[in-house]
């Protein structure tokens, strides 16, 4: 792998993870879950779970997008 492909891989992973985590955060806020609430109540834990799931799903979507961008012989 060359440096350009490594940079593209890192940037797409970062954008996918952060984008997914933000979507999870705002979905939690719409549902009344606050990850920054005092203590570890049910609302805080639920918000943390949504942020984690969103980040993981965003990362997987970014990797699938990157895999589709490669020519057939490179996979």
C-alpha positions in Angstrom: 0.0 0.0 0.0 1.3 3.5 -0.8 0.9 6.5 1.4 -2.0 8.0 -0.5 -4.1 4.8 0.0 -3.2 4.7 3.7 -4.2 8.3 4.1 -7.5 7.7 2.3 -8.1 4.6 4.5 -7.4 6.6 7.7 -9.5 9.6 6.7 -12.5 7.5 5.6 -12.4 5.5 8.8 -12.3 8.6 10.9 -15.1 10.3 9.0 -17.2 7.2 9.1 -16.7 6.7 12.8 -17.2 10.3 13.9 -20.2 10.7 11.6 -21.8 7.6 12.9 -21.1 8.5 16.5 -22.7 11.9 16.0 -25.7 10.4 14.4 -26.0 8.0 17.4 -25.6 10.9 19.8 -28.4 13.0 18.2 -30.6 9.9 17.9 -30.1 9.5 21.6 -30.9 13.1 22.3 -34.1 12.8 20.3 -35.0 9.8 22.5 -34.2 11.7 25.7 -31.0 9.9 26.4 -28.1 12.1 27.6 -24.6 10.6 27.7 -23.4 13.5 29.8 -25.9 13.1 32.6 -24.6 12.8 36.1 -23.9 9.3 37.2 -24.5 6.2 35.2 -28.3 6.0 35.1 -30.3 4.2 32.4 -30.5 7.3 30.2 -26.7 7.8 30.3 -25.9 4.1 29.5 -28.5 4.1 26.7 -26.9 7.2 25.2 -23.4 5.7 25.4 -24.6 2.5 23.7 -26.2 4.5 20.9 -23.0 6.5 20.3 -20.9 3.3 20.3 -23.2 1.5 17.9 -23.4 4.6 15.6 -19.6 4.9 15.5 -19.2 1.2 14.8 -21.8 1.2 12.0 -20.3 4.4 10.5 -16.9 2.7 10.5 -18.3 -0.4 8.7 -20.1 1.7 6.1 -16.9 3.7 5.4 -15.0 0.4 4.9 -17.6 -1.0 2.6 -17.6 2.3 0.6 -13.8 2.1 0.3 -13.9 -1.5 -0.8 -16.4 -0.6 -3.6 -14.1 2.1 -4.8 -11.2 -0.3 -5.6 -11.0 -1.9 -9.1 -12.0 -5.5 -9.4 -8.4 -6.9 -9.3 -7.3 -5.0 -6.2 -9.8 -6.6 -3.7 
